[in-house]
Amino acid sequence: MPTQAQKLFVKFLKWRYKNISHKSFVYIMSIVVGLLAGLASVTLKNVTYFIESILEKGILLSNSLYFILPIIGLFIVFLYVKFVHKEKLQHAISSILFSLSKKKGIIAPKQIYTQLIAAPLTVGFGGSVGLLGPAVASGAAISSNLGRAFRINAKTRSLLIACASTGAIASIFQSPIAAIIFAVEVFSLDLTMLSVLPLLLASISGVLTSYFFMGNEVLFKFSLVQSFEIKDTFFYVLLGVGTAVASIYFTRMYFGIIKLFEPLKSPKYKLLVGGLAIGIMLYFIPPLYGEGFGFINNLLEGNHTAALGKTPFDKYIDNIWVVIALLFGITIFKAVAMTTTLAAGGVGGIFIPTLVMGSALGNVMAKVINNSGLGFAVSESNFTLIGMAGLIAGVLHAPLTSIFLIAEITGGYELFVPLMITASISYLATKQVMDHTIYTRELAKQGALLTHDKDENVLNVMQLDDVIEKNFKVVRPNMLLEEMLHESVSKSTRNIFPVVDEEEHLVGIILLDDIREFMFDRSLYKTTIVAAFMHDPPATIFYEKHSMQKVMQIFQESGAWNLPVIKDGKYFGFISKSKLLTAYRKELLNFTN
């Protein structure tokens, strides 16, 4: 029996359908989603800072044993996943993109609180990852489940998930414009008035939530000392090339380390190996600890000594080339520490580590130019800032997000021209080498990646199960013609018959045209078997192997109207071209209307 609360909720839904238009309700929901995603982001930040503040006052840090903290945090996360979550954790942004393309925007409710628990434990204890990905994932889960509760269709649910990501980013970085652009670039959202207004409302809602709880201070303390000069153009081009190379390194290092951990089947071994590796890196390079916002701010203020912290190389810190070497070490090892944290079972994102790596690289290049002895002088804080934009553009393939994000969070709009130069070069060069990002490579392999190509998106959203038909009469190769006519042909509404053996393996097909001239020759009824008429199909669809794009390609190349589907090595059904095209048109209308 429905509870009183359920009855009231049903009454509310009926009232909403009668009194609030769909468009108006989407606007209302976008504000609510932005607010809740903003609250999730604020919660993540505050819980993480609370853990960090407790540890800073604890005995471990006072004894300079902070480098063992990440393994403790990873162990707590391991216990939570094993006994509470009870499922393998997925990469935050990639799992959202997969849910949009293959699950109609449905995300499990547990993702709401899992990200809020596991990410602060990982980052608060020094894991070298960021909070943006978990914030977006938590907000997306909230949005998805609200959409399901209010009976919102899959397309609108996907829009609200993008709104949640916008609200989360606007809240964390207090950058409402960049948040909207991120949703367009990363979630491949069509920028129309239908989508812009909900995104705008969610972004405003998210940023206001942040202002309310966190104040209106900018995330990075940056003041413009030296404006852009035309003579520095070459150096910003050089920075664009450098950040492109670093972006390629970052991405390849990520997949390389993930692959390196694959032979370690037990999560315990991954935790132990990863935790020890992170501890060693932290001992020699302390700025790798946690997210790294303090490191970036120190570089922007020109205080590289504070940025580097206490290291085993302190007695050499007066030598600028030692400083450059240490900062370059952060550029190299931030990607290693981040990926090791994730591979060891930690929860976090790649966005903020990208900023840290970019700031270090930009500062290194500026210091090299200024100390080369060739008489050149560039602004180290400007290069630090623009290096971040170059890495975001290259690693995430999101040049517009990088430009507006860095400009908004620092108030550095005066540097728009060098931001555009570096970000565009980094993006174009990286795109030539790598078609897909850390977020999208595995999804592209699975045929589950949404892009700005509507045809490709439609095929990605379509499910193979929705177009497979099973109302075909199966015949055996040793079946007599008479038996086939009476048991299959006379009772079938289809003109094609799959021939399968005793183990349900497909051995051939028979078309009605193949037996038409023999159907009334009774002399063949008891002397001719089905195997005499069967032949191979024009092509075969393999359920586990072929994506919808491949299925459409096979139909185009074969010219067939019906093709058999094999699942687990056995006959499973047929796909007809007519049903495939009907399903395609239906999904296309969903995307365009």
JOTA-V716135 format. One record per residue. N is the residue number from 1. RES is the residue in one small letter. SS is DSSP state (H for helix, E for strand, C for the rest). D_LAST is the distance of its C-alpha to the last C-alpha in Angstrom with 1 decimal. Layout:
n=N res=RES ss=SS d_last=D_LAST
n=N res=RES ss=SS d_last=D_LAST
//
This chain:
n=1 res=m ss=C d_last=38.5
n=2 res=p ss=C d_last=35.8
n=3 res=t ss=C d_last=37.3
n=4 res=q ss=H d_last=37.4
n=5 res=a ss=H d_last=34.9
n=6 res=q ss=H d_last=32.4
n=7 res=k ss=H d_last=33.0
n=8 res=l ss=H d_last=32.4
n=9 res=f ss=H d_last=29.1
n=10 res=v ss=H d_last=27.9
n=11 res=k ss=H d_last=29.0
n=12 res=f ss=H d_last=27.1
n=13 res=l ss=H d_last=23.9
n=14 res=k ss=H d_last=24.5
n=15 res=w ss=H d_last=25.4
n=16 res=r ss=H d_last=22.2
n=17 res=y ss=H d_last=20.0
n=18 res=k ss=H d_last=22.1
n=19 res=n ss=H d_last=22.7
n=20 res=i ss=C d_last=19.9
n=21 res=s ss=C d_last=16.3
n=22 res=h ss=H d_last=13.6
n=23 res=k ss=H d_last=13.0
n=24 res=s ss=H d_last=16.8
n=25 res=f ss=H d_last=17.4
n=26 res=v ss=H d_last=15.2
n=27 res=y ss=H d_last=17.4
n=28 res=i ss=H d_last=20.5
n=29 res=m ss=H d_last=19.7
n=30 res=s ss=H d_last=19.2
n=31 res=i ss=H d_last=22.6
n=32 res=v ss=H d_last=24.2
n=33 res=v ss=H d_last=22.9
n=34 res=g ss=H d_last=24.2
n=35 res=l ss=H d_last=27.4
n=36 res=l ss=H d_last=27.9
n=37 res=a ss=H d_last=27.1
n=38 res=g ss=H d_last=29.6
n=39 res=l ss=H d_last=32.1
n=40 res=a ss=H d_last=31.8
n=41 res=s ss=H d_last=32.4
n=42 res=v ss=H d_last=35.4
n=43 res=t ss=H d_last=36.8
n=44 res=l ss=H d_last=36.6
n=45 res=k ss=H d_last=38.4
n=46 res=n ss=H d_last=41.0
n=47 res=v ss=H d_last=41.9
n=48 res=t ss=H d_last=42.3
n=49 res=y ss=H d_last=44.5
n=50 res=f ss=H d_last=46.5
n=51 res=i ss=H d_last=47.2
n=52 res=e ss=H d_last=48.2
n=53 res=s ss=H d_last=50.5
n=54 res=i ss=H d_last=52.3
n=55 res=l ss=H d_last=52.8
n=56 res=e ss=H d_last=54.1
n=57 res=k ss=C d_last=56.8
n=58 res=g ss=C d_last=57.6
n=59 res=i ss=H d_last=60.5
n=60 res=l ss=H d_last=58.5
n=61 res=l ss=H d_last=57.4
n=62 res=s ss=H d_last=60.8
n=63 res=n ss=C d_last=62.4
n=64 res=s ss=C d_last=59.9
n=65 res=l ss=C d_last=58.6
n=66 res=y ss=H d_last=55.0
n=67 res=f ss=H d_last=54.1
n=68 res=i ss=H d_last=54.5
n=69 res=l ss=H d_last=51.9
n=70 res=p ss=H d_last=48.8
n=71 res=i ss=H d_last=50.3
n=72 res=i ss=H d_last=50.9
n=73 res=g ss=H d_last=47.3
n=74 res=l ss=H d_last=46.0
n=75 res=f ss=H d_last=48.4
n=76 res=i ss=H d_last=47.1
n=77 res=v ss=H d_last=43.5
n=78 res=f ss=H d_last=44.7
n=79 res=l ss=H d_last=46.3
n=80 res=y ss=H d_last=43.2
n=81 res=v ss=H d_last=41.0
n=82 res=k ss=H d_last=43.7
n=83 res=f ss=H d_last=44.5
n=84 res=v ss=H d_last=41.5
n=85 res=h ss=H d_last=38.3
n=86 res=k ss=C d_last=39.6
n=87 res=e ss=C d_last=36.9
n=88 res=k ss=C d_last=36.6
n=89 res=l ss=C d_last=34.9
n=90 res=q ss=C d_last=32.0
n=91 res=h ss=C d_last=31.1
n=92 res=a ss=H d_last=29.0
n=93 res=i ss=H d_last=26.2
n=94 res=s ss=H d_last=26.2
n=95 res=s ss=H d_last=25.9
n=96 res=i ss=H d_last=22.9
n=97 res=l ss=H d_last=21.1
n=98 res=f ss=H d_last=22.2
n=99 res=s ss=H d_last=20.9
n=100 res=l ss=H d_last=17.4
n=101 res=s ss=H d_last=17.5
n=102 res=k ss=H d_last=19.8
n=103 res=k ss=C d_last=20.1
n=104 res=k ss=C d_last=16.6
n=105 res=g ss=C d_last=17.8
n=106 res=i ss=C d_last=21.0
n=107 res=i ss=C d_last=24.0
n=108 res=a ss=C d_last=27.5
n=109 res=p ss=C d_last=29.0
n=110 res=k ss=H d_last=32.1
n=111 res=q ss=H d_last=30.3
n=112 res=i ss=H d_last=30.4
n=113 res=y ss=H d_last=34.2
n=114 res=t ss=H d_last=35.1
n=115 res=q ss=H d_last=33.9
n=116 res=l ss=H d_last=35.7
n=117 res=i ss=H d_last=38.9
n=118 res=a ss=H d_last=39.1
n=119 res=a ss=H d_last=37.9
n=120 res=p ss=H d_last=40.5
n=121 res=l ss=H d_last=43.2
n=122 res=t ss=H d_last=42.4
n=123 res=v ss=H d_last=42.2
n=124 res=g ss=H d_last=44.8
n=125 res=f ss=C d_last=47.4
n=126 res=g ss=C d_last=46.8
n=127 res=g ss=C d_last=44.2
n=128 res=s ss=C d_last=43.0
n=129 res=v ss=C d_last=39.3
n=130 res=g ss=E d_last=36.8
n=131 res=l ss=C d_last=35.1
n=132 res=l ss=H d_last=31.7
n=133 res=g ss=H d_last=30.2
n=134 res=p ss=H d_last=31.6
n=135 res=a ss=H d_last=30.3
n=136 res=v ss=H d_last=26.7
n=137 res=a ss=H d_last=27.1
n=138 res=s ss=H d_last=28.6
n=139 res=g ss=H d_last=25.9
n=140 res=a ss=H d_last=23.2
n=141 res=a ss=H d_last=25.1
n=142 res=i ss=H d_last=25.4
n=143 res=s ss=H d_last=21.7
n=144 res=s ss=H d_last=20.9
n=145 res=n ss=H d_last=23.5
n=146 res=l ss=H d_last=22.7
n=147 res=g ss=H d_last=19.1
n=148 res=r ss=H d_last=20.7
n=149 res=a ss=H d_last=23.2
n=150 res=f ss=C d_last=20.9
n=151 res=r ss=C d_last=18.8
n=152 res=i ss=C d_last=15.6
n=153 res=n ss=C d_last=13.0
n=154 res=a ss=H d_last=13.1
n=155 res=k ss=H d_last=10.0
n=156 res=t ss=H d_last=11.3
n=157 res=r ss=H d_last=14.7
n=158 res=s ss=H d_last=14.2
n=159 res=l ss=H d_last=13.3
n=160 res=l ss=H d_last=16.4
n=161 res=i ss=H d_last=18.5
n=162 res=a ss=H d_last=17.8
n=163 res=c ss=H d_last=18.9
n=164 res=a ss=H d_last=22.0
n=165 res=s ss=H d_last=22.9
n=166 res=t ss=H d_last=22.6
n=167 res=g ss=H d_last=24.9
n=168 res=a ss=H d_last=27.3
n=169 res=i ss=H d_last=27.8
n=170 res=a ss=H d_last=28.1
n=171 res=s ss=H d_last=30.7
n=172 res=i ss=H d_last=32.7
n=173 res=f ss=H d_last=32.9
n=174 res=q ss=C d_last=32.4
n=175 res=s ss=C d_last=30.1
n=176 res=p ss=H d_last=26.8
n=177 res=i ss=H d_last=25.6
n=178 res=a ss=H d_last=26.3
n=179 res=a ss=H d_last=24.6
n=180 res=i ss=H d_last=21.2
n=181 res=i ss=H d_last=21.9
n=182 res=f ss=H d_last=22.9
n=183 res=a ss=H d_last=19.5
n=184 res=v ss=H d_last=17.9
n=185 res=e ss=H d_last=20.7
n=186 res=v ss=H d_last=21.6
n=187 res=f ss=C d_last=18.4
n=188 res=s ss=C d_last=16.5
n=189 res=l ss=C d_last=13.8
n=190 res=d ss=C d_last=11.7
n=191 res=l ss=C d_last=13.5
n=192 res=t ss=C d_last=11.2
n=193 res=m ss=H d_last=12.3
n=194 res=l ss=H d_last=9.9
n=195 res=s ss=H d_last=11.9
n=196 res=v ss=H d_last=15.1
n=197 res=l ss=H d_last=16.3
n=198 res=p ss=H d_last=16.3
n=199 res=l ss=H d_last=17.9
n=200 res=l ss=H d_last=20.4
n=201 res=l ss=H d_last=21.3
n=202 res=a ss=H d_last=21.9
n=203 res=s ss=H d_last=23.9
n=204 res=i ss=H d_last=26.0
n=205 res=s ss=H d_last=26.6
n=206 res=g ss=H d_last=27.7
n=207 res=v ss=H d_last=30.0
n=208 res=l ss=H d_last=31.6
n=209 res=t ss=H d_last=32.3
n=210 res=s ss=H d_last=34.1
n=211 res=y ss=H d_last=36.0
n=212 res=f ss=H d_last=37.1
n=213 res=f ss=H d_last=38.5
n=214 res=m ss=H d_last=39.5
n=215 res=g ss=C d_last=40.3
n=216 res=n ss=C d_last=39.2
n=217 res=e ss=C d_last=41.1
n=218 res=v ss=C d_last=39.4
n=219 res=l ss=C d_last=39.2
n=220 res=f ss=C d_last=41.3
n=221 res=k ss=C d_last=44.3
n=222 res=f ss=C d_last=44.2
n=223 res=s ss=C d_last=46.0
n=224 res=l ss=C d_last=45.9
n=225 res=v ss=C d_last=49.5
n=226 res=q ss=C d_last=48.9
n=227 res=s ss=C d_last=46.3
n=228 res=f ss=C d_last=44.8
n=229 res=e ss=C d_last=47.3
n=230 res=i ss=H d_last=46.7
n=231 res=k ss=H d_last=49.6
n=232 res=d ss=H d_last=47.7
n=233 res=t ss=H d_last=44.8
n=234 res=f ss=H d_last=46.4
n=235 res=f ss=H d_last=46.6
n=236 res=y ss=H d_last=43.0
n=237 res=v ss=H d_last=42.1
n=238 res=l ss=H d_last=44.6
n=239 res=l ss=H d_last=42.9
n=240 res=g ss=H d_last=39.5
n=241 res=v ss=H d_last=41.2
n=242 res=g ss=H d_last=42.9
n=243 res=t ss=H d_last=39.8
n=244 res=a ss=H d_last=38.1
n=245 res=v ss=H d_last=41.1
n=246 res=a ss=H d_last=41.0
n=247 res=s ss=H d_last=37.2
n=248 res=i ss=H d_last=37.9
n=249 res=y ss=H d_last=41.0
n=250 res=f ss=H d_last=39.0
n=251 res=t ss=H d_last=36.4
n=252 res=r ss=H d_last=39.0
n=253 res=m ss=H d_last=41.3
n=254 res=y ss=H d_last=38.7
n=255 res=f ss=H d_last=38.1
n=256 res=g ss=H d_last=41.8
n=257 res=i ss=H d_last=43.0
n=258 res=i ss=H d_last=40.4
n=259 res=k ss=H d_last=41.8
n=260 res=l ss=H d_last=45.3
n=261 res=f ss=H d_last=44.8
n=262 res=e ss=H d_last=43.5
n=263 res=p ss=C d_last=47.1
n=264 res=l ss=C d_last=47.8
n=265 res=k ss=C d_last=46.4
n=266 res=s ss=C d_last=47.6
n=267 res=p ss=H d_last=45.8
n=268 res=k ss=H d_last=49.3
n=269 res=y ss=H d_last=50.3
n=270 res=k ss=H d_last=47.2
n=271 res=l ss=H d_last=47.9
n=272 res=l ss=H d_last=51.5
n=273 res=v ss=H d_last=51.1
n=274 res=g ss=H d_last=48.1
n=275 res=g ss=H d_last=49.8
n=276 res=l ss=H d_last=53.1
n=277 res=a ss=H d_last=51.3
n=278 res=i ss=H d_last=49.5
n=279 res=g ss=H d_last=52.8
n=280 res=i ss=H d_last=54.7
n=281 res=m ss=H d_last=52.1
n=282 res=l ss=H d_last=52.2
n=283 res=y ss=H d_last=56.0
n=284 res=f ss=H d_last=56.1
n=285 res=i ss=C d_last=52.9
n=286 res=p ss=H d_last=52.5
n=287 res=p ss=H d_last=49.4
n=288 res=l ss=H d_last=47.4
n=289 res=y ss=C d_last=47.7
n=290 res=g ss=C d_last=44.5
n=291 res=e ss=C d_last=41.6
n=292 res=g ss=C d_last=43.7
n=293 res=f ss=H d_last=42.7
n=294 res=g ss=H d_last=46.4
n=295 res=f ss=H d_last=47.0
n=296 res=i ss=H d_last=44.4
n=297 res=n ss=H d_last=45.8
n=298 res=n ss=H d_last=49.4
n=299 res=l ss=H d_last=48.5
n=300 res=l ss=H d_last=46.8
n=301 res=e ss=C d_last=50.0
n=302 res=g ss=C d_last=52.1
n=303 res=n ss=C d_last=53.8
n=304 res=h ss=H d_last=53.6
n=305 res=t ss=H d_last=56.5
n=306 res=a ss=H d_last=54.6
n=307 res=a ss=H d_last=51.5
n=308 res=l ss=H d_last=53.5
n=309 res=g ss=C d_last=55.4
n=310 res=k ss=C d_last=58.4
n=311 res=t ss=C d_last=58.7
n=312 res=p ss=C d_last=61.6
n=313 res=f ss=C d_last=61.8
n=314 res=d ss=H d_last=62.6
n=315 res=k ss=H d_last=66.0
n=316 res=y ss=H d_last=64.4
n=317 res=i ss=C d_last=61.7
n=318 res=d ss=C d_last=63.6
n=319 res=n ss=C d_last=63.0
n=320 res=i ss=H d_last=59.7
n=321 res=w ss=H d_last=59.2
n=322 res=v ss=H d_last=59.4
n=323 res=v ss=H d_last=56.7
n=324 res=i ss=H d_last=54.6
n=325 res=a ss=H d_last=55.2
n=326 res=l ss=H d_last=54.2
n=327 res=l ss=H d_last=51.0
n=328 res=f ss=H d_last=50.2
n=329 res=g ss=H d_last=50.9
n=330 res=i ss=H d_last=48.2
n=331 res=t ss=H d_last=45.8
n=332 res=i ss=H d_last=46.7
n=333 res=f ss=H d_last=47.0
n=334 res=k ss=H d_last=44.1
n=335 res=a ss=H d_last=41.8
n=336 res=v ss=H d_last=44.5
n=337 res=a ss=H d_last=44.9
n=338 res=m ss=H d_last=41.2
n=339 res=t ss=H d_last=40.6
n=340 res=t ss=H d_last=43.8
n=341 res=t ss=H d_last=42.8
n=342 res=l ss=H d_last=39.5
n=343 res=a ss=H d_last=41.3
n=344 res=a ss=C d_last=44.0
n=345 res=g ss=C d_last=41.6
n=346 res=g ss=C d_last=40.7
n=347 res=v ss=C d_last=37.4
n=348 res=g ss=C d_last=35.9
n=349 res=g ss=E d_last=33.7
n=350 res=i ss=C d_last=34.3
n=351 res=f ss=H d_last=32.9
n=352 res=i ss=H d_last=36.1
n=353 res=p ss=H d_last=38.5
n=354 res=t ss=H d_last=36.8
n=355 res=l ss=H d_last=37.7
n=356 res=v ss=H d_last=41.3
n=357 res=m ss=H d_last=41.7
n=358 res=g ss=H d_last=40.4
n=359 res=s ss=H d_last=42.7
n=360 res=a ss=H d_last=45.7
n=361 res=l ss=H d_last=45.1
n=362 res=g ss=H d_last=44.6
n=363 res=n ss=H d_last=47.8
n=364 res=v ss=H d_last=49.7
n=365 res=m ss=H d_last=48.8
n=366 res=a ss=H d_last=49.9
n=367 res=k ss=H d_last=53.2
n=368 res=v ss=H d_last=53.9
n=369 res=i ss=H d_last=53.5
n=370 res=n ss=H d_last=55.6
n=371 res=n ss=C d_last=58.3
n=372 res=s ss=C d_last=58.5
n=373 res=g ss=C d_last=61.5
n=374 res=l ss=C d_last=60.0
n=375 res=g ss=C d_last=59.8
n=376 res=f ss=C d_last=56.0
n=377 res=a ss=C d_last=54.6
n=378 res=v ss=C d_last=50.9
n=379 res=s ss=C d_last=49.4
n=380 res=e ss=H d_last=49.2
n=381 res=s ss=H d_last=46.9
n=382 res=n ss=H d_last=44.5
n=383 res=f ss=H d_last=44.5
n=384 res=t ss=H d_last=44.0
n=385 res=l ss=H d_last=40.9
n=386 res=i ss=H d_last=39.4
n=387 res=g ss=H d_last=40.3
n=388 res=m ss=H d_last=37.9
n=389 res=a ss=H d_last=35.0
n=390 res=g ss=H d_last=36.1
n=391 res=l ss=H d_last=36.0
n=392 res=i ss=H d_last=32.6
n=393 res=a ss=H d_last=31.2
n=394 res=g ss=H d_last=33.0
n=395 res=v ss=H d_last=32.7
n=396 res=l ss=H d_last=29.1
n=397 res=h ss=C d_last=27.8
n=398 res=a ss=C d_last=26.6
n=399 res=p ss=H d_last=28.5
n=400 res=l ss=H d_last=26.6
n=401 res=t ss=H d_last=26.9
n=402 res=s ss=H d_last=30.5
n=403 res=i ss=H d_last=31.3
n=404 res=f ss=H d_last=29.8
n=405 res=l ss=H d_last=31.0
n=406 res=i ss=H d_last=34.5
n=407 res=a ss=H d_last=34.6
n=408 res=e ss=H d_last=33.4
n=409 res=i ss=H d_last=35.5
n=410 res=t ss=H d_last=38.6
n=411 res=g ss=C d_last=38.2
n=412 res=g ss=C d_last=38.9
n=413 res=y ss=H d_last=36.9
n=414 res=e ss=H d_last=40.0
n=415 res=l ss=H d_last=39.4
n=416 res=f ss=H d_last=36.0
n=417 res=v ss=H d_last=37.5
n=418 res=p ss=H d_last=39.2
n=419 res=l ss=H d_last=36.2
n=420 res=m ss=H d_last=34.0
n=421 res=i ss=H d_last=36.8
n=422 res=t ss=H d_last=37.4
n=423 res=a ss=H d_last=33.8
n=424 res=s ss=H d_last=32.6
n=425 res=i ss=H d_last=35.7
n=426 res=s ss=H d_last=35.4
n=427 res=y ss=H d_last=31.8
n=428 res=l ss=H d_last=32.3
n=429 res=a ss=H d_last=35.6
n=430 res=t ss=H d_last=34.2
n=431 res=k ss=H d_last=31.1
n=432 res=q ss=H d_last=33.6
n=433 res=v ss=H d_last=35.4
n=434 res=m ss=C d_last=32.8
n=435 res=d ss=C d_last=29.2
n=436 res=h ss=C d_last=28.3
n=437 res=t ss=C d_last=29.3
n=438 res=i ss=C d_last=31.0
n=439 res=y ss=C d_last=27.7
n=440 res=t ss=C d_last=26.1
n=441 res=r ss=H d_last=28.9
n=442 res=e ss=H d_last=29.3
n=443 res=l ss=H d_last=25.6
n=444 res=a ss=H d_last=25.4
n=445 res=k ss=H d_last=28.4
n=446 res=q ss=H d_last=26.8
n=447 res=g ss=C d_last=23.6
n=448 res=a ss=C d_last=21.7
n=449 res=l ss=C d_last=20.7
n=450 res=l ss=C d_last=17.3
n=451 res=t ss=C d_last=17.4
n=452 res=h ss=C d_last=15.5
n=453 res=d ss=C d_last=15.5
n=454 res=k ss=H d_last=12.2
n=455 res=d ss=H d_last=14.4
n=456 res=e ss=H d_last=16.8
n=457 res=n ss=H d_last=14.4
n=458 res=v ss=H d_last=13.0
n=459 res=l ss=H d_last=16.7
n=460 res=n ss=H d_last=17.8
n=461 res=v ss=H d_last=15.6
n=462 res=m ss=C d_last=16.8
n=463 res=q ss=C d_last=20.1
n=464 res=l ss=H d_last=23.1
n=465 res=d ss=H d_last=24.3
n=466 res=d ss=H d_last=21.2
n=467 res=v ss=H d_last=22.2
n=468 res=i ss=E d_last=26.0
n=469 res=e ss=E d_last=27.8
n=470 res=k ss=C d_last=31.3
n=471 res=n ss=C d_last=32.6
n=472 res=f ss=C d_last=34.9
n=473 res=k ss=C d_last=38.7
n=474 res=v ss=C d_last=40.6
n=475 res=v ss=E d_last=43.9
n=476 res=r ss=C d_last=46.8
n=477 res=p ss=C d_last=48.5
n=478 res=n ss=C d_last=51.9
n=479 res=m ss=C d_last=50.8
n=480 res=l ss=E d_last=52.7
n=481 res=l ss=H d_last=51.0
n=482 res=e ss=H d_last=52.1
n=483 res=e ss=H d_last=50.6
n=484 res=m ss=H d_last=47.3
n=485 res=l ss=H d_last=47.2
n=486 res=h ss=H d_last=48.1
n=487 res=e ss=H d_last=46.2
n=488 res=s ss=C d_last=43.0
n=489 res=v ss=H d_last=42.5
n=490 res=s ss=H d_last=43.4
n=491 res=k ss=H d_last=41.1
n=492 res=s ss=C d_last=38.0
n=493 res=t ss=C d_last=35.0
n=494 res=r ss=C d_last=34.2
n=495 res=n ss=C d_last=36.1
n=496 res=i ss=E d_last=36.4
n=497 res=f ss=E d_last=38.7
n=498 res=p ss=E d_last=38.9
n=499 res=v ss=E d_last=42.5
n=500 res=v ss=E d_last=43.2
n=501 res=d ss=C d_last=46.5
n=502 res=e ss=C d_last=48.0
n=503 res=e ss=C d_last=46.2
n=504 res=e ss=C d_last=42.8
n=505 res=h ss=C d_last=42.5
n=506 res=l ss=E d_last=40.9
n=507 res=v ss=E d_last=43.6
n=508 res=g ss=E d_last=42.0
n=509 res=i ss=E d_last=40.1
n=510 res=i ss=E d_last=41.3
n=511 res=l ss=E d_last=39.4
n=512 res=l ss=H d_last=40.5
n=513 res=d ss=H d_last=41.6
n=514 res=d ss=H d_last=43.9
n=515 res=i ss=H d_last=46.0
n=516 res=r ss=H d_last=45.6
n=517 res=e ss=H d_last=49.0
n=518 res=f ss=H d_last=50.8
n=519 res=m ss=C d_last=49.4
n=520 res=f ss=C d_last=52.3
n=521 res=d ss=C d_last=55.1
n=522 res=r ss=H d_last=56.8
n=523 res=s ss=H d_last=59.2
n=524 res=l ss=H d_last=56.4
n=525 res=y ss=C d_last=55.2
n=526 res=k ss=C d_last=57.7
n=527 res=t ss=C d_last=58.4
n=528 res=t ss=C d_last=55.0
n=529 res=i ss=E d_last=52.6
n=530 res=v ss=H d_last=48.9
n=531 res=a ss=H d_last=49.5
n=532 res=a ss=H d_last=50.9
n=533 res=f ss=C d_last=47.5
n=534 res=m ss=C d_last=45.1
n=535 res=h ss=E d_last=43.6
n=536 res=d ss=C d_last=41.3
n=537 res=p ss=C d_last=37.5
n=538 res=p ss=C d_last=36.0
n=539 res=a ss=C d_last=34.4
n=540 res=t ss=E d_last=33.8
n=541 res=i ss=E d_last=30.9
n=542 res=f ss=E d_last=32.3
n=543 res=y ss=C d_last=30.3
n=544 res=e ss=C d_last=31.5
n=545 res=k ss=C d_last=31.4
n=546 res=h ss=C d_last=28.4
n=547 res=s ss=C d_last=24.9
n=548 res=m ss=H d_last=21.9
n=549 res=q ss=H d_last=22.2
n=550 res=k ss=H d_last=25.8
n=551 res=v ss=H d_last=25.2
n=552 res=m ss=H d_last=23.0
n=553 res=q ss=H d_last=25.8
n=554 res=i ss=H d_last=28.5
n=555 res=f ss=H d_last=27.0
n=556 res=q ss=H d_last=26.8
n=557 res=e ss=H d_last=30.4
n=558 res=s ss=H d_last=32.0
n=559 res=g ss=C d_last=30.5
n=560 res=a ss=C d_last=30.8
n=561 res=w ss=C d_last=28.8
n=562 res=n ss=E d_last=29.8
n=563 res=l ss=E d_last=30.9
n=564 res=p ss=E d_last=32.8
n=565 res=v ss=E d_last=31.8
n=566 res=i ss=E d_last=34.6
n=567 res=k ss=E d_last=34.5
n=568 res=d ss=C d_last=37.6
n=569 res=g ss=C d_last=39.4
n=570 res=k ss=E d_last=39.1
n=571 res=y ss=E d_last=37.1
n=572 res=f ss=E d_last=33.9
n=573 res=g ss=E d_last=32.0
n=574 res=f ss=E d_last=30.1
n=575 res=i ss=E d_last=26.7
n=576 res=s ss=E d_last=25.9
n=577 res=k ss=H d_last=23.9
n=578 res=s ss=H d_last=22.3
n=579 res=k ss=H d_last=21.1
n=580 res=l ss=H d_last=20.0
n=581 res=l ss=H d_last=17.9
n=582 res=t ss=H d_last=16.4
n=583 res=a ss=H d_last=15.5
n=584 res=y ss=H d_last=14.2
n=585 res=r ss=H d_last=11.8
n=586 res=k ss=H d_last=10.6
n=587 res=e ss=H d_last=10.0
n=588 res=l ss=H d_last=8.5
n=589 res=l ss=H d_last=5.7
n=590 res=n ss=H d_last=5.7
n=591 res=f ss=H d_last=5.9
n=592 res=t ss=H d_last=3.8
n=593 res=n ss=C d_last=0.0
//
